[in-house]
Amino acid sequence: MSLLFPDRLSLYLTPERIQGVKTVGWGQHAVEVRQRDAKVQGADNWQDLVRVANEMAQQTQTRRLHIVLSDQLARYATFPWRADLRNAAEDLAMARLQFDDLYGTHASADWHFGFSAERPGQQRLSVAIPRSLFALLQGNLGQPQLRVQSVKTAFCATLQTHRKQLADSGWLVNLEDGRLTLGSWSQKTWNWIYSVHAEPSNPQELLSRIRQEIQLSSTSLRADQPLPIYLHAPAFEQLPFGRLEGVCFIPLKTRDREAGPQYAFALMGALA
């Protein structure tokens, strides 16, 4: 292990399994790939996920962890800019009210909130993950020898990985196993985000679902001004993708081809 570039274990947590990639050296090359079943037993019962994550860290002999949570474990909303919100505490209070409006009175008490880092005056994303899970990750999964270096959700990790490729306006579509998340922005302010259960079996089914979500967002499509949609769908990136009038699809490819087609491995570039 290099002291300058220590080994890292990147874990992708879903309610049903954990995928892990151990990387080493300056280029963070993948040297070990693992996948284990791990079930979420119920609300706030993360015991099996934590047990498997700890075992994978021990098996790979790695002490530094980077975590990506499936969007199945997250909730998203656009967060409007308001000049009367004076600090982070007031931002959080407003995000909780917004969350309660969507999911029920006091629902926000069980969630930990974060925000994207847009400039003042721009609408942001608010991201919520279960509070009890965040506490375990913040506490290094209960193991003092481990260090959880970062925690991201899948959509945010994909956004960070490919940020340099994105134009000032567009859409980002992120497909996981069983989850589709779509977000749109213009001039670097977030307009809309939606995450939904989806299991398309081929590119045409995914295209049909994207068309449906565009319509639900009340976005108009014009043939003379194609809407750029950045598509991150590792399961389909080797297959031909269809066309949609008024849309220019821009595929976002897996960075490390040797790591395989699994979704977690496509996120490796987000874990720096």
N, C-alpha and C positions, 0 to 999 in steps of 0.2 A: 504493500500500500504506500502510495506517495503522500507525504505530509502536505505538499502543495495542492495535489489533486486527489483527495481521498476517495476511496470506493463509496458508491452510493447505491442504495436500494430504493427503487421507485415502485410504489405500490398503488395499484388501481383497485379501489374498493367498491363493490356492488353489493346489493342485498343477498346475492347468491354465491359469489366467488370473489377471490382476490387473485389478481395477476401481478407478477413482480418481475422487474428487470434489474439486474445488478450491472452497473457500469463502472468503468475504471479509466484512469488516466486523463490527460489533457482533453482528448476528444470524447471522453465519456463513452467508450465503446462498450457495447453489450457483450458480456462474457457469460452470463447466466440468466436463464429464463425459466420461470416457474409459474404454475397455476394450481390453486387449491380451492376446493369447495368450502364455503363458509356461509352459514345461514343467519340472517337476522330473524331471531325467534319471535319478536314482537316489538311494539313501540318501546324504545329506550332500552332494549335488551341487545347489547352489542358484545356480549360475552364471547360468542363464537368467532366473530370478526377479530376481536382483540387477540384471542388465543392463537388463531391462525397467523395473524400478522406478526406476533411475537415469535412464533415458531419459524416463519420464513426468514426473519431477521437473524435468528440464531443459526439456521442452516446455511445461509449465505455468508455468515461471519461478518455482517455489516452493522455498524452502529448508527449510521446517518440515514434517516428515512425522509423521503419526499412522497407526499400523499396526494393522489387525485381521487376525489369522490365522484361516483357516478351521479349524473343529474337526477337519477331516481331518488337520491338522498338529499336533494336540494330544492329550493323554491326561489323563483326569480320574479322581479317586478321592475318596471322603469320608475325612477325616482325623480320627480320634477324638481327643478331648481327653484328655491324660494329664498329671497333675500332676507326674510324675517327669521330664518333659522340661523342662529348665531354661532353654534358650535356643534361638535360631534354628538353631544348628549341630546341636543334638540333634533338633530338628524335621526338619531336612533329612535327617539320617541315618535317622530312622524312615521318612520318606517314600520314601527309596531302597529300604529293605528291603521296604516294602509294594509298591513298583513291581516289584522283582525277583521277588517271590512271584507276581505276575500275569503278567509277561512273560519271565521267565527270569533265571538268575544273571548278575549284572553288567550287565543290560540298562539299568539306570538311569545308567550311566556316560556314555551318549550323550545325556542329557536334562537340560535346565535346569528347575528346580522353583520354583514360587511357591505362595502360600497366600492364601486369602481372609481378610479381616480381621475375623473374628468375635471376640467377647469371650472372655476366659478361662472355661473350663467348657463352651463350645459347640463342637460338631463343625464342622470347616471343610472346604472344598474344597482339594485339592491339584491343581495344574495343571502339566503338564509339556509343554515344547515342545523340539524338537531343539536340542541344545547348540550345534551349529555354526551353525544359523540364528540363534539368539539372539545369538551373538558378532558376526555380520555386522550385525545390527540395532543392537546396542549400539555398534558401531563406525561407525554412520551409513552403512552399506552401502559402506564403503570410500571415501566421498567427504567430504573435510573440510569442504566448503561446505554439506553437508546436515546437518540435525539431526533425528534420530528422537526425537520428544517423548514418545511413549507407544507401548506394545506391549500389545495385549489379544487374547485369543481370542474367537471369535464368541459363544459362550455367555456369557462374562463381560461382553462389550460389551453384549449385549442385556439382561443382568441389570442393569447399571449404568444403561443408558438408561431403563429402566422401573421402577427400584427404588421410586420413590414410589407406584406403583400397586399394589404387591404387598402382600398381607396378611401377618400373622405366620406363617401356615401355608399351604401350597399346593404347586403344581407349576409349573415353567416348562418349556415345550416350545419348542424353537428349531429351525426347519427351514431348512437351507441347500440349495443344489443338490447333491443326493447325500448329505446328512448330516443325521441327526436326533439331537439331544441333549436328554435329559430329566433334570431334577433336581427333587428334592422336599425340603422343609424344614418344620419345625414349631417354632414359638416361636423362630425365627431360628437354629436349629441345623440343619445339613444332614444328611439321613437317607440319601440315595441319589442317585446320578448314573450315567447310562449314555449312551454315544454310539455310534451304529451307522450303517452304510451304509443309506440308504433313498432310494428315488426314487418317491414316490407321484405319480401323474399327476392326481389330483383329490382334493378334500377327503374323500371317502368312504374312499379308500385310506389317507389319513393318519389318519382316525378309527379305522380298523381296526388300524393299527399302534400307535396310542396305547393302545387297549384291550389289545392284546397285551402291551405293556410294563408297563402297570399290573398286569396279572396276574402277570407275571414278578417284579415287585417285592414281591409278596405284600401289596399294598395292598387293603384291603376297601372296597367302595363301598356307601354307604347312601343310599337315596332321601330319607330325612328329614334327612340332613346332607350335602348335595352337596359333593364335593371341588372346590375352585377350581383350575382348570388355566388358566394364563396362556399363550396361544398366540401365538407370533411366527412367522408363515408368510407372508412378503410375496408369494409367488407365488400364494397363494389368498385374500388378504384381500378381494378384490372379489367372491368367490363365496360362495354360501350354505353354511354349515357345518352338519353334522348334529348329532344329539343322542346322548348316552350316559347311560344311567340312573345316577344317583348322582354325576354330574359337572356342574359349572357352568363352561362354557367362557367365558373372558374374552379376546377378541382384543386384541392389542397392535398398534396401527396404525403404519404408516410415518409418520414425523414430517413430512418434506418431500415433499409430494405431487408437486411439480414435478420432483423428482429422478428419478422413474421407479420401476418396480417391482423393479429389480435389487436383490439382497440387500444389496450393499455400501451402497447409498444409504439403506437402511432403518436402517443403523447410524450415521448421521451424528450423531445426538444423543448417542452414546456417546463422542464424540471430543473433548469439552471438556477 
